[in-house]
Amino acid sequence: MKIDHAQPLEYSTDQNQLNILGFWIFLGAEIMLFATLFTAYFTLSHRTGSGPTPAEIFEITPVLIETFVLLTSSFTIGLGIHAMRLGRKNAMVSFFAITLLLGLVFLGVEVFEFMHYYHVGATYQTSAFTAALMTTLGTHGGHVTLGLFWGTFIIIQVIKRGLTPQTANKAFIFSLYWHFLDVVWIFIFSFIYLKGMM
Amino acid sequence: MKELFPAKQVMGFVFSLILTVIALLVYYTDMSFAVGMTILLVTAFIQAFLQLVVFMHAGESKEGTAIYTNILYGVIIAVVTVFGSLLILIWDM
């Protein structure tokens, strides 16, 4: 295996570079996946039937918490990758752990939000609007849940094996995934919540 | 400690917070739907681009061009899917 020391660890082998490029191509497909969910939501959000409208069930407080928590977690994982490039393993692990904790807070608030919807009579089967809403939010929340497990395993591996071209590569790819989830949330925040409450 | 907080990323974070606050204006102030949507479209896409460049380091490897091309392709398909459907199913054009 040829290691190029002029590059950061995560790019240091040909295999690593291909892994990163491959993950970007996967993210391209993820963009399209979420586009179809947004399409379903935008075309169905007026079909509320006898159920509530978006403005009736959305609440600004949980949405604000979710947004700032996820935004901050995207920043802290960025700092984690920066620490990794400096070779500061402990700092990197700390930033990754903070990121996952923030992710957990996000999920907790989202669970609370879904319970609120249930209590005000908006369930998955209430109307086309609630079905499209919960499919979109749920797909994003499912990605975050997966990310919590994935990130935990990355942290364990970095602690056990140290910063190697392989672990650095995996950590960097995980950071791409996490940033992507924040990007998707920005669109959910803007075009589902704020649009619905405007 | 200071070396762990690079200026570029701190600035990127502050800027994304500012963009979020600007987006929140559509909720906290009275404005028409058209003006609100314009603000949201602008702030959301700037913020997505910010994440891509500052935090995801999209352009820094030798595959930068391939990465940007791939993302641009994804975004084009996304925009066509969303607005194409709206055009036919909602706006009745």
Interface residues (C-beta under 8 A of the other chain):
Chain A: Y11 Q17 I20 L21 W24 I25 L27 G28 A29 E30 I31 M32 F34 A35 T36 F38 T39 F42 T43 H46 I60 L64 T67 F68 L71 T72 S74 F75 I77 G78 L79 I81 H82 A83 L86 R88 A91 S175 L176 H179 F180 D182 V183 I186 F187 F189 S190 F191 L194 K195 M197 M198
Chain B: E3 L4 F5 P6 Q9 G12 F13 S16 L17 T20 A23 L24 V26 Y27 M31 F33 G36 M37 L40 L41 T43 A44 Q47 A48 Q51 L52 V54 F55 M56 H57 A58 S61 K62 E63 A66 I67 N70 I71 Y73 G74 V75 I77 A78 V79 T81 V82 S85 L86 L89 I90
